[in-house]
Every structure is written in C-alpha cells, then in structure tokens.
Amino acid sequence: MSYRNAIDLLTIAARAASARGVSLAEIEETLERNYRTAQRVIDALGRLYPELERLKDEETGCARWRLPRTALAPLLVPTADELAALVLAEESLAVNGGVDHVQALRSLHAKILALIPDERGRRIETDEEVLLLALGHATRPGPRPVSREAVDLAISEALKGGSQLRIRYRGWHDEASRERTVSPHGLLLGTRRYLVAVDMDKVDGTVRHYRVDGIDEATVLPAMAVRTEAFDLEAHAMTGFGSYQDGGGVRDVVWRFAPQAVRWAEGFSFHPTQTMEHEPDGSLIVRFRAAGLLEMCWHLYMWGDAVEVVAPVELATMTAGHRRGDFPALP
C-alpha cells in the first residue's frame, strides 16, 4: 500500500467511526476521487476492519458504512510524550494556584489512561514515567552530579523495553568499578539519582540502589528483566526519606519545629505518611515513618536550631552539635 493510499484509508476510517458513518459520495468528496476509487476504499476498509457495518440512510436511502469507535482505539492511543506533557501542565497549574484546572486535567489524564488498551497502556505508562523522571531531573535547579549521556540513554532504553543491563559500577566503598548484571525496576530522584534494580548474580533477589553517577558504563542486554513480584516503585520510594536509603530500616520519626518556623514547616511535605500537630506553645510536631537517617540529617541542617529531633534517638544523636541559629532564612 502506498503512503498516499494509507493516509486516505485512515482518513475514511476516522469518518466511518463517526455517529453517522460515511457514504460513497462523501468519500469521493473527501478524497477528491471518483466513484470507483470510493468503492475500492470501502472494500479495503472492510478487509482491514471486519466489524465495518453497512447501513441504510433513512433520509436518502443510500448506503452508509459505520465503524465502531473501539476499532480505531489502537490508532488513537496517545504517545508517552503527550501524556508527559499533560502531567507537566498539571504541575505548572498547581504551582500557579489553578486548583480547578488541575483537577480537570487530572480527571482527563485518568480517563485517557482508562481508554488505552491494557497491553499498550502498561508500555506507555512506563515510557511516560521515564520521560517525566528525565524531564524532572533536567529542569531541577541547584547542584547535581554530572551525568553521562550514554549511561542515561541505556537506563532509559532498558526501563522502557523491560531489559536487563550490564553496568560497570563503583559503590561508595569500592576501590574500583566492577561489572554487574541487573534487572532495572525504576529510578529514584533526589540529591543524587539512584537506579533501583536487582543484581542478577545474587540469589537473594533483593532490590538494591545504584548511584547513577557511580555507573561508568551501561549496556542494554537482549535478556528480559526479572521483576520482583508485586514490586511497586512508588510504595518502595515511600519507605525512604529521600532517594538515598542507608541501613537501619524504617523508623518512627518525630520532629518539633519552633513557633517561628511553623509558617514555613506547614508548607512542606516532608514525607507522604506525615501528620502534623500544633502544640499549645505554638510549636509544630511532625510525625512520619521512613528510613534514611543520613538524608534526614542533610535536610535538618538547613533548618538550623528551628527544629528539634524528638525521635528516633539515633537521629537526635547525629544532629546534636550541628544546630545553629545564625541562618538568615529558612528553607
């Protein structure tokens, strides 16, 4: 089939999917072709879509052809780029205070995802997630580790294609990088980016974090990635305070913000599980459950002496002696 004929067929398929369908005369007019060509287009459309119906126009008595809209659904599936742009529009409106429009866009986003066929929907959602992560990283202000384009592209391709990766990785305590074969599960963003993956050479199947800036080389392998059963990236991310999760496991965390800092603390989402309680003296208690005490220390330092660690004891010990009251501003 020629490029022109393919365009003609898709054009008529879209017309046939309308409520009234399409007639031979309308095909002639739309394509600026003759009657015989219109007949060939209908024949081709019927071979491509067996569900094509022939109806009788009650007003004119002429034949019309109608195509169920569901038949065209695969052709109307949005791209990952389009869905990512929709999410970015939501975030932009949220920053600018357009609450009603944000809710409308989120509702539209959910409806679009619901209409996508299951198999293609899962693939597109994966692509969309990777694109949003990449865009979020590219637009993030402030200092960040230098990225390697070849490594970033390999990670993106492996995540989108569900493939294993061969990486040369140097951990915090490694004197030199060494080769690993991993099954990627996602990316975590923060002060540093971390590849969430399972090391295929280890029998425990534990999901591990690999600093992206610690990956010297990355190669996409033909083997399919082995996913940890029931793994959920969002739920996994919620177990930590940030992208870096040191040992020690999940803890009950309690912080007390001084009255002069409450206005700013109330505007923060420290963790998805957080709760806030106002004390009689005007201070604010923030509670949540998370791992990653070291990254909590990095964040708490910015608040100077305007925050006190109530729990856990280990975190209070780590921050003792580092609280200061001469910062001219709070985060």
PyMOL commands that set and color helices and strands:
alter all, ss='L'
color gray80, all
select helices_A, chain A and resi 3-16+24-31+35-48+69-76+80-95+99-115+118-138+149-161+212-214+233-238+259-265+293-301+304-306+313-319
alter helices_A, ss='H'
color red, helices_A
select strands_A, chain A and resi 22-23+53-56+63-66+163-169+178-188+194-199+207-211+215-224+251-257+275-278+284-290+307-311
alter strands_A, ss='S'
color yellow, strands_A
deselect
rebuild
show_as cartoon
